Structure formats: C-alpha cells, structure tokens
Amino acid sequence: MPHERASLLQGTLDLLILKALSTGERHGLGVSRRIEQITDGMFAVQPGSLFPALHRLEEAGWLASRWEASEHNRRAKYYTLTRAGRRQLGEETAHWNRIALAIARALKA
C-alpha cells in the first residue's frame, strides 16, 4: 500500500529539522531529504515551508550556517545544530513523546 502523505502538525517541522541535523551538517535540500528518509516518506517538506523554518531556527540560535559549494558545485547554505539546538532537540523530543503517549492512551480508551 503506498504511503499517504501527512500534513505536519503545528510545531513538528522544527523538531524534524533539528532531528535531521542531529547527525551532521546538511544543506537545505539535504535537510528535506533526511526528513523524508527518517519519516519513511510520510513527510515531504516543501521549500516554502523549509527555508523560513531554517531561518527562524537560525535566528533562535539553534542552528549555525555557512555558505559552501554543494556536491553539484553550486553555492549552498549548510546548517549545523548549535549546543542550544541540541538542547532544544532534547526538550522537543521529550515533549512530543509525552504527546504521543497521551494520544495512544486516548485511542485505547
């Protein structure tokens, strides 16, 4: 059965971006591909959502960036998690785990 694409719940995009960058530096398209990979194709983040979110996370101090040539020799902005970003990833992961548990309980009731 083909995967049904899901729309991102409010607040999940930041968590998925932080998680995608937890294994190392990536450019924007790489972040998008990693999100699709780690969600088993459930979420595909469009550039119109991704790039404003990357900018917002950088402004918050959770990401750092630098410009460099990509694997296709094009100029690309590469993002990494900062120490504050790693801390935020931990906090958001714990928060979403509590939400998932509460929803699972509600569905069993």
Secondary structure, 3 states (H helix, E strand, C coil): CCCCCCCCCCCHHHHHHHHHCCCCCEEHHHHHHHHHHHCCCCCCCCHHHHHHHHHHHHHCCCEEEEEEECCCCCEEEEEEECHHHHHHHHHHHHHHHHHHHHHHHHHHC
